[in-house]
Amino acid sequence: MAQRLIVVGGDAAGMAAASQARRRRDRADLEIVVFERGHFTSYSACGIPYWISGLVPEPDALVVREPETFRTTYQMDVRMRHEVTAIDVERREVMARDLIGGGEVRERFDELVYATGAVPVRPEWARDDTDGVFGMQTLDDGAALRDWLESDPRPRHAVVVGGGYIGVEMAEALMVRGLKVTLIEQADQPMSTVDADMAELVVDAMTGIGIQTRAGLRVTGLEERNGRVHAVVTAEGPIPADVVVLGLGVRPNTALAEAAGLPLGPTGAIRVDRRMRVPGLPGFWAAGDCVETLHRVSGMPVHIPLGTHANKQGRVAGINIGGGYATFAGVIGTAVTKVCDLEVGRTGLRERDATAAGYEFVSVIAESTSRAGYYPGARPMTVKLIAERPSGRLLGAQIVGWSEAAKRIDTLAVALWNGMTVDEMSALDLGYAPPYAPVWDPVLIAARKAVDALAAVC
């Protein structure tokens, strides 16, 4: 009799796990059932802001594989618009509700992959029945926002609450669509994924394209007219809003797991080992934005929800379910984004992370250009390095620049991943030609400056 694998969640991690398991075990050996409560499988949530702006014309462009592909090519039973409501660990069964046809089903399993992702943080003031307030996590969320933007009367004023990646990207998308946009951040700075001195460059760029940024301001409520949002309420008075987008981050979607008794870690996400197994529960696996993982620099458990991690973790789980052996090596928090033409990259620890982890460190900022200064199109670039004192080991890096900036963070991520010192980095043999870099690449200039700073304090 074939074993049965049930996958809860049909996006990046879940379908990567199911696909890898199928490649190693055929249908006669492993039956695979996937439950997905939404309308899409295997899609790029990171592309939603570009669909909202119109840069990506259709949502289908963001879908990597349709459910029917998994059903026919991969021989899986993919049940769309089915929400798993309970997991019975003792009986090894799941209960799921058909959101279209009604009714519930109960299915047994031998192996289970929990891949429910994350859900947007939604404050109390946004949990009423006011129309025009949107979280932004799934293609269904994007579709709802697109419909609202094209409804009558057309929205003219947008407020984005929260200045992280999704908040900044959505602010730009709404501005591109012609709305007047205000971004509100409760903390002292938007883009808290980088240090304040680097975030200031991002705020300047947002202001330069017409996005009003209000930092240190807390939203306390909404004003509505005829059931539609009309303004957001703050301590400094109401701000007009025909549409509100929540960019307050996400939290791991673990309610179902917690009810079933799966262990949660200090981040509130599910604990897993390096093979993506749930400790103490044979046959249980978890992957994606619902799990915590090890930060390779700080050594601490972290919850960093990114599609890159989700795909890798799902692949690891699927290989192991399929009879192979694979591990997930942890994360260092590498990420990139943009505000119009301004590019932002970061990896490793920020200054406050390094302090919290107990490191003594130096930090330096180096100014350079993306290309040789005399070559047409050369633009400013700012590189920040954080290095352990006195060893010089790289702890973190941030880059903000106008062109060819963001992907330079990958060089720094590789150095960080492999435990290099800034002295070693200063001798890296990087590519040079005037159209692509100065003779001393910005990465090398920053590394040399960090070496000098270490020498000055040691």
C-alpha positions in Angstrom: 0.0 0.0 0.0 1.3 3.4 -1.0 2.2 5.9 1.8 0.4 9.2 1.8 2.0 12.6 2.1 -0.3 15.5 2.9 1.0 19.0 2.3 -0.8 21.9 4.1 -0.2 25.0 1.9 0.4 25.1 -1.9 2.9 27.9 -2.4 6.7 28.0 -2.5 7.7 25.7 0.4 4.8 23.2 0.1 5.0 22.7 -3.6 8.8 22.5 -3.5 8.6 19.8 -0.9 5.8 17.9 -2.9 7.7 18.2 -6.2 11.0 16.9 -4.7 9.3 14.0 -3.0 7.6 13.1 -6.2 10.8 13.1 -8.2 12.2 10.5 -5.9 9.1 8.4 -5.2 6.4 7.5 -7.8 2.7 7.4 -7.2 2.6 3.7 -6.5 5.0 4.3 -3.6 3.8 7.8 -2.4 0.4 9.4 -2.8 0.6 13.2 -2.5 -2.4 15.3 -1.4 -2.1 19.1 -1.3 -4.6 21.4 0.4 -4.5 25.1 -0.6 -7.1 27.5 0.7 -6.3 30.2 -2.0 -6.8 30.3 -5.8 -3.1 29.9 -6.8 -0.2 27.5 -6.4 3.5 28.3 -6.7 3.4 32.0 -7.3 5.7 34.9 -6.7 4.2 37.0 -3.9 7.3 39.3 -4.2 6.0 40.3 -7.6 2.7 41.7 -6.3 3.8 45.3 -6.0 4.9 45.3 -9.7 1.5 43.8 -10.7 -0.2 46.6 -8.7 1.9 49.3 -10.4 1.1 47.8 -13.8 4.7 46.9 -14.6 3.6 43.3 -14.6 0.3 43.3 -16.7 -1.3 40.0 -15.5 -1.3 37.9 -12.4 -0.7 34.8 -14.5 2.8 36.1 -15.1 3.5 35.6 -11.4 2.3 32.0 -11.3 5.1 29.5 -11.8 3.0 26.4 -12.1 -0.8 26.0 -12.3 -2.6 23.4 -10.1 -3.3 21.4 -13.2 0.4 21.0 -13.9 0.9 19.4 -10.5 -2.1 17.2 -11.0 -1.1 15.9 -14.5 2.7 16.1 -14.7 3.5 15.4 -11.0 0.5 13.1 -10.3 -0.6 14.9 -7.2 -4.1 15.4 -5.8 -4.2 19.2 -5.5 -7.3 20.5 -3.8 -7.7 24.2 -4.3 -9.9 26.4 -2.0 -9.6 23.8 0.7 -8.7 25.0 4.2 -7.2 22.6 6.7 -9.0 23.2 10.0 -7.4 20.7 12.3 -4.5 18.2 12.5 -5.0 15.1 14.6 -1.5 14.0 15.5 -2.5 10.8 17.3 -4.8 9.6 14.5 -2.5 11.0 11.8 -5.4 12.7 10.1 -6.3 16.2 8.8 -9.7 17.8 8.6 -10.3 20.3 5.8 -13.2 22.5 4.7 -14.2 22.9 1.1 -14.6 26.7 0.8 -16.5 26.5 -2.5 -18.7 23.4 -2.3 -19.1 23.3 1.4 -18.7 20.3 3.6 -15.6 18.8 5.3 -13.2 16.0 4.5 -11.0 13.9 6.7 -7.8 12.4 5.2 -5.2 10.2 6.8 -1.4 10.7 6.3 1.9 9.0 6.9 3.9 12.1 6.3 2.8 15.7 6.6 4.4 18.9 5.5 3.2 22.0 7.3 3.8 25.0 4.9 1.1 27.6 5.8 3.4 30.6 5.3 2.8 33.8 7.2 0.0 36.2 7.6 0.1 40.0 7.6 0.2 41.8 10.9 -3.2 43.5 11.3 -3.7 45.9 14.2 -7.0 46.1 16.1 -8.0 49.3 14.4 -7.9 47.5 11.0 -10.0 44.6 12.0 -13.4 46.2 11.5 -15.7 46.1 8.4 -14.3 49.2 6.8 -13.8 48.6 3.1 -10.6 49.7 1.4 -8.0 48.3 3.9 -5.7 45.6 2.6 -3.0 43.3 3.8 -0.6 42.2 1.1 0.6 38.7 1.3 -1.1 36.6 -1.4 -2.2 37.0 -5.0 -5.8 37.0 -3.7 -4.8 40.1 -1.6 -3.3 41.7 -4.7 -6.4 40.9 -6.8 -8.6 42.5 -4.1 -6.5 45.7 -4.1 -6.4 45.9 -7.9 -10.2 45.7 -7.9 -10.5 48.4 -5.3 -8.1 50.7 -7.2 -10.3 50.3 -10.3 -13.6 50.7 -8.5 -15.9 53.8 -8.6 -15.1 56.3 -7.2 -11.5 55.8 -8.0 -9.2 56.2 -5.0 -7.0 59.3 -5.1 -5.3 59.2 -1.7 -3.3 56.2 -0.4 -1.8 55.6 3.0 0.7 52.8 3.5 1.1 51.9 7.2 4.5 50.4 7.9 7.9 51.2 6.2 9.4 47.7 5.6 10.1 46.1 2.3 6.4 45.6 1.4 5.4 49.1 2.6 8.1 50.8 0.6 7.4 48.8 -2.5 3.7 49.3 -2.3 4.1 53.0 -1.7 6.0 53.2 -5.0 3.5 51.0 -6.8 0.6 53.3 -5.7 2.5 56.4 -6.6 3.2 55.0 -10.1 -0.6 54.5 -10.5 -1.1 58.2 -9.9 -2.2 58.2 -6.3 -1.0 60.7 -3.7 0.8 58.5 -1.2 1.7 58.9 2.4 3.8 56.3 4.2 3.4 56.2 8.0 6.0 54.4 10.2 5.6 54.2 13.9 9.4 53.8 14.5 11.9 56.6 14.1 12.7 55.4 10.6 11.3 53.5 7.7 13.4 50.6 6.3 14.4 49.3 9.7 16.1 46.4 8.0 19.1 48.8 7.6 20.7 51.2 10.0 19.3 54.7 10.5 22.1 56.4 8.5 21.4 54.2 5.5 17.6 54.4 5.9 17.9 58.2 5.6 19.1 57.8 2.1 16.0 55.8 1.3 13.7 58.4 2.8 15.4 61.1 0.8 14.7 59.1 -2.4 11.1 58.5 -1.5 10.6 62.2 -0.8 12.2 63.0 -4.1 9.6 61.0 -6.1 6.7 62.5 -4.2 6.0 60.0 -1.4 5.3 61.8 1.9 7.0 59.9 4.7 5.8 60.3 8.3 8.1 58.6 10.8 7.5 58.4 14.6 3.8 58.4 14.1 1.2 55.8 15.2 -2.1 55.1 13.5 -4.9 54.7 16.1 -8.0 54.3 14.0 -9.9 54.8 10.8 -12.5 57.3 9.6 -15.1 56.0 7.2 -17.9 57.3 5.0 -20.6 55.0 3.7 -18.6 51.9 4.9 -15.5 53.0 2.9 -12.2 54.2 4.4 -11.9 58.0 4.3 -8.9 58.7 6.6 -6.5 57.2 9.0 -6.5 58.7 12.5 -3.1 59.6 14.1 -2.0 61.6 17.2 -1.3 64.5 14.8 -4.7 64.4 13.2 -6.4 62.5 10.3 -4.7 61.8 7.1 -6.9 61.4 4.0 -7.0 57.9 2.6 -9.3 56.3 0.0 -7.2 53.1 0.3 -5.0 51.8 3.1 -2.3 49.2 2.6 -0.8 47.5 5.7 2.9 47.0 5.5 3.5 46.1 9.1 5.3 42.9 8.4 4.0 39.4 8.9 3.8 36.8 11.6 4.2 33.0 11.1 0.9 31.3 10.4 1.1 28.8 13.2 -2.4 28.7 14.8 -3.2 25.3 13.3 0.2 24.0 14.3 0.0 25.2 17.8 -3.5 23.7 18.3 -2.1 20.4 17.1 0.8 20.5 19.5 3.7 21.2 17.1 6.5 23.0 19.0 7.1 26.7 18.6 10.4 28.4 19.1 11.2 31.8 20.8 10.3 33.6 17.6 6.8 32.2 17.6 7.5 30.1 14.5 7.7 26.3 14.3 10.9 24.7 15.5 12.5 22.4 13.0 15.9 20.7 12.7 18.3 21.1 9.8 16.4 18.5 7.8 13.2 20.4 8.3 11.8 17.8 10.7 9.5 18.8 13.5 11.2 17.6 16.7 9.5 14.8 18.6 6.9 14.1 15.9 8.1 11.5 13.4 6.8 12.0 9.9 6.1 15.8 10.5 7.9 18.4 8.5 7.6 22.1 8.3 9.1 24.7 5.9 8.7 28.3 4.7 7.5 31.4 6.4 6.0 29.5 9.3 9.3 28.1 10.6 12.3 29.6 12.4 15.8 28.9 11.4 19.4 29.5 12.6 21.2 32.8 11.9 24.7 31.8 10.9 26.3 35.0 12.3 24.5 35.6 15.6 23.8 31.9 16.2 20.3 32.7 17.3 17.0 31.4 16.0 15.3 33.9 13.7 12.2 34.2 11.6 13.1 35.8 8.3 10.2 35.2 5.8 11.6 35.2 2.3 10.7 33.2 -0.8 14.4 32.2 -1.3 14.4 30.5 2.1 10.9 28.9 1.6 11.9 27.3 -1.7 15.2 25.9 -0.3 13.5 24.6 2.9 10.7 23.0 0.9 13.3 21.3 -1.3 15.2 20.0 1.7 12.1 18.6 3.2 11.0 16.9 -0.1 14.4 15.3 -0.7 14.4 13.8 2.8 10.8 12.6 2.4 11.8 11.1 -0.9 14.5 9.0 0.8 17.5 11.3 0.2 19.5 13.3 2.6 19.6 17.1 2.7 20.0 19.9 5.2 19.2 23.6 5.4 22.3 25.5 6.5 20.6 28.6 8.0 20.3 32.2 6.9 22.2 35.5 7.0 19.3 37.8 6.1 20.4 38.8 2.6 17.7 40.9 0.9 17.3 43.6 -1.8 14.7 46.1 -2.8 14.3 49.3 -4.6 12.5 52.7 -4.5 12.2 53.7 -8.2 15.8 53.7 -9.3 17.3 53.7 -5.8 18.5 50.2 -4.9 18.9 48.8 -1.3 20.7 45.7 -0.2 21.6 44.2 3.1 23.1 41.1 4.6 24.1 39.9 8.1 23.7 42.0 11.3 22.8 45.6 11.7 24.6 47.6 14.4 21.8 47.0 16.9 21.8 43.2 16.0 25.6 43.1 16.6 25.2 44.9 19.9 22.4 42.5 21.0 24.5 39.5 20.1 27.3 40.8 22.3 29.8 41.7 19.6 32.4 44.4 19.8 32.6 45.9 16.4 33.5 48.8 14.1 31.3 50.2 11.4 32.4 52.2 8.4 30.7 53.9 5.5 32.3 54.3 2.1 31.2 56.5 -0.7 31.9 55.5 -4.3 30.3 55.2 -7.7 28.8 52.4 -9.6 31.1 52.7 -12.6 34.3 54.5 -13.4 33.7 58.2 -12.6 34.3 59.3 -16.1 32.0 56.7 -17.7 28.5 57.8 -18.7 25.9 56.8 -16.2 28.1 56.6 -13.1 26.0 57.2 -10.0 26.7 57.4 -6.3 26.8 54.3 -4.1 27.1 54.0 -0.3 28.5 50.9 1.3 28.4 50.2 5.0 30.4 47.4 6.6 30.2 46.1 10.2 33.2 44.1 11.3 34.0 42.3 14.6 36.7 43.7 16.7 39.6 42.8 16.9 39.3 39.8 14.5 38.0 41.8 11.5 35.4 39.2 10.7 32.6 40.6 8.6 29.3 40.7 10.6 27.0 42.7 8.3 26.8 44.9 5.2 24.4 47.4 3.7 24.4 49.1 0.3 22.3 52.0 -1.0 22.9 53.3 -4.5 21.3 54.4 -7.8 22.5 51.7 -10.2 24.3 48.4 -10.1 24.2 48.6 -6.3 21.8 46.0 -4.9 23.3 42.9 -6.4 26.8 43.9 -5.1 25.4 42.7 -1.8 25.8 39.2 -3.1 29.6 39.5 -3.0 29.4 40.6 0.6 26.9 37.8 1.4 29.3 35.2 0.1 32.1 36.7 2.2 29.9 36.8 5.2 28.7 33.2 4.7 32.3 32.0 4.6 33.5 33.9 7.6 35.9 36.2 5.8 37.6 39.1 7.4 37.6 42.6 5.9 41.3 42.2 5.4 40.8 39.1 3.3 38.0 40.9 1.4 40.2 43.9 0.6 42.3 41.6 -1.6 39.4 40.0 -3.5 39.9 39.7 -7.3 36.7 41.3 -8.5 35.9 42.1 -12.1 36.8 45.6 -13.4 35.9 47.5 -16.5 34.8 51.2 -16.7 31.2 50.3 -17.6 30.8 48.1 -14.6 33.0 49.4 -11.7 35.7 51.8 -10.7 39.2 50.3 -10.7 38.7 49.9 -6.9 35.2 48.4 -6.6 33.0 50.0 -3.9 33.1 46.7 -2.0 36.9 46.8 -1.9 37.0 50.5 -0.9 34.7 49.7 2.1 36.8 46.7 3.1 40.0 48.8 3.1 38.2 51.5 5.2 37.1 48.8 7.7 40.7 47.5 7.9 41.9 51.1 8.7 39.2 51.5 11.3 40.2 48.3 13.1 43.8 49.3 13.1 42.9 52.6 14.7 41.1 51.1 17.6 43.2 48.0 18.2 
